[in-house]
Amino acid sequence: MRKESAGVTEALLKSAEQEFLAHGFHDASLRRISAESGVSTNSIYTRFGDKAGLFETLVKPAADGLMQIYMDSVQAASDVSEVTDAIACGNRGTDDVLVYI
């Protein structure tokens, strides 16, 4: 089994983040990402499968955090009996999302 070079995944993620921010998902280039990271495009395919897998790896932690805030807000709203209290829970959830972002 091949030993993974230290720091390659981190370098790829950093380069990918910059590439996706600059060019968006559609126009992002795996060749530019790999060149910026100093590795072959095969390193991306090996670690992430494809461009979508690389993008998912970058955004999943943020998406999971947003989903958790949403689910907490829904749970809080369902735990109250008054509609106005449920609305207040929803508003707090929205505020929490904005702070998170």
Kinemage of the C-alpha trace (Angstrom):
@kinemage 1
@onewidth
@group {chain A} dominant
@subgroup {mainchain}
@vectorlist {calphas} color= white
{ca met a 1} P 0.000 0.000 0.000
{ca arg a 2} L 1.316 3.438 -0.939
{ca lys a 3} L 2.186 5.932 1.778
{ca glu a 4} L 0.385 9.278 1.368
{ca ser a 5} L 2.621 12.327 1.258
{ca ala a 6} L 2.163 14.497 4.311
{ca gly a 7} L 0.168 17.644 3.704
{ca val a 8} L -1.032 16.824 0.185
{ca thr a 9} L -4.709 16.604 1.111
{ca glu a 10} L -4.526 19.855 3.062
{ca ala a 11} L -2.761 21.589 0.149
{ca leu a 12} L -5.383 20.310 -2.278
{ca leu a 13} L -8.222 21.539 -0.065
{ca lys a 14} L -6.652 24.979 0.301
{ca ser a 15} L -6.079 25.290 -3.457
{ca ala a 16} L -9.567 23.980 -4.186
{ca glu a 17} L -11.168 26.485 -1.839
{ca gln a 18} L -9.401 29.345 -3.620
{ca glu a 19} L -10.296 27.928 -7.041
{ca phe a 20} L -13.989 27.437 -6.239
{ca leu a 21} L -14.258 30.900 -4.708
{ca ala a 22} L -12.580 32.512 -7.711
{ca his a 23} L -14.297 30.545 -10.500
{ca gly a 24} L -17.379 28.843 -9.056
{ca phe a 25} L -18.026 25.132 -9.243
{ca his a 26} L -18.704 24.935 -12.983
{ca asp a 27} L -15.598 26.832 -14.108
{ca ala a 28} L -13.214 25.503 -11.453
{ca ser a 29} L -10.335 23.535 -12.936
{ca leu a 30} L -8.867 20.405 -11.388
{ca arg a 31} L -5.708 21.077 -13.393
{ca arg a 32} L -5.289 24.503 -11.786
{ca ile a 33} L -5.993 23.035 -8.344
{ca ser a 34} L -3.457 20.260 -8.788
{ca ala a 35} L -0.855 22.621 -10.274
{ca glu a 36} L -1.284 25.058 -7.393
{ca ser a 37} L -0.885 22.156 -4.962
{ca gly a 38} L 2.139 20.749 -6.758
{ca val a 39} L 0.575 17.355 -7.405
{ca ser a 40} L -1.022 15.500 -10.321
{ca thr a 41} L -4.745 15.581 -11.028
{ca asn a 42} L -4.688 11.866 -10.225
{ca ser a 43} L -4.091 12.865 -6.593
{ca ile a 44} L -7.489 14.591 -6.633
{ca tyr a 45} L -9.232 11.598 -8.190
{ca thr a 46} L -7.560 9.236 -5.725
{ca arg a 47} L -8.571 11.246 -2.658
{ca phe a 48} L -11.921 12.747 -3.662
{ca gly a 49} L -13.235 10.810 -6.660
{ca asp a 50} L -13.959 13.843 -8.828
{ca lys a 51} L -14.604 17.596 -8.713
{ca ala a 52} L -17.959 17.089 -7.007
{ca gly a 53} L -16.349 14.944 -4.299
{ca leu a 54} L -13.691 17.587 -3.717
{ca phe a 55} L -16.337 20.322 -3.507
{ca glu a 56} L -18.448 18.238 -1.135
{ca thr a 57} L -15.452 17.709 1.149
{ca leu a 58} L -15.002 21.492 1.321
{ca val a 59} L -18.606 22.481 1.947
{ca lys a 60} L -19.881 19.545 4.034
{ca pro a 61} L -18.744 20.889 7.426
{ca ala a 62} L -20.481 24.238 6.817
{ca ala a 63} L -23.598 22.576 5.405
{ca asp a 64} L -23.743 20.208 8.380
{ca gly a 65} L -23.435 23.165 10.763
{ca leu a 66} L -26.287 24.988 9.040
{ca met a 67} L -28.430 21.872 9.093
{ca gln a 68} L -27.805 21.437 12.809
{ca ile a 69} L -28.867 25.028 13.502
{ca tyr a 70} L -32.000 24.466 11.416
{ca met a 71} L -32.872 21.204 13.156
{ca asp a 72} L -32.326 22.758 16.592
{ca ser a 73} L -34.656 25.600 15.614
{ca val a 74} L -37.341 23.204 14.369
{ca gln a 75} L -37.045 21.138 17.552
{ca ala a 76} L -37.301 24.221 19.758
{ca ala a 77} L -40.373 25.407 17.841
{ca ser a 78} L -42.042 22.016 18.161
{ca asp a 79} L -41.435 21.955 21.924
{ca val a 80} L -43.586 25.038 22.584
{ca ser a 81} L -47.359 25.212 22.608
{ca glu a 82} L -47.954 28.816 21.591
{ca val a 83} L -47.680 29.882 17.964
{ca thr a 84} L -45.976 33.142 18.926
{ca asp a 85} L -43.350 31.188 20.861
{ca ala a 86} L -42.777 28.918 17.859
{ca ile a 87} L -42.351 31.972 15.635
{ca ala a 88} L -39.843 33.393 18.120
{ca cys a 89} L -37.906 30.099 17.993
{ca gly a 90} L -37.847 30.310 14.205
{ca asn a 91} L -36.621 33.894 14.350
{ca arg a 92} L -33.846 32.909 16.775
{ca gly a 93} L -32.906 30.089 14.417
{ca thr a 94} L -32.670 32.544 11.522
{ca asp a 95} L -30.504 34.851 13.632
{ca asp a 96} L -28.281 31.891 14.561
{ca val a 97} L -27.854 30.992 10.886
{ca leu a 98} L -26.856 34.555 10.036
{ca val a 99} L -24.298 34.586 12.838
{ca tyr a 100} L -22.958 31.222 11.659
{ca ile a 101} L -22.562 32.459 8.109
